[in-house]
Amino acid sequence: MPEVIDNPSLHRFELPVDGRVAFSEYVLTDGVLTVRHTEVPKELEGRGVGSQLARGVLDHARAQGWKVIPRCPFVNAYMTRHPEYDDLRA
């Protein structure tokens, strides 16, 4: 299973799968990660790639001690469905 990678030069987390890249764009300010937009290529839809990406972003934020503002509707919905990430909400 591929790993979620932080690409700070593009301000996004990336998940490469089958030659495509799903990503979540973010802004990081003073230890608060604002997730602005998530995109999963059409070819990868329906395979759990978005959920894997969201989980990787949130796990990375937790490991860094960051709080999260999920402006992206997908990540917000993921956090709502997974209350184990409630402590990350800014």
Secondary structure, 3 states (H helix, E strand, C coil): CCCCEEECCCCEEEEEECCEEEEEEEEEECCEEEEEEEECCHHHCCCCHHHHHHHHHHHHHHHHCCEEEECCHHHHHHHHHCHHHHHHEC
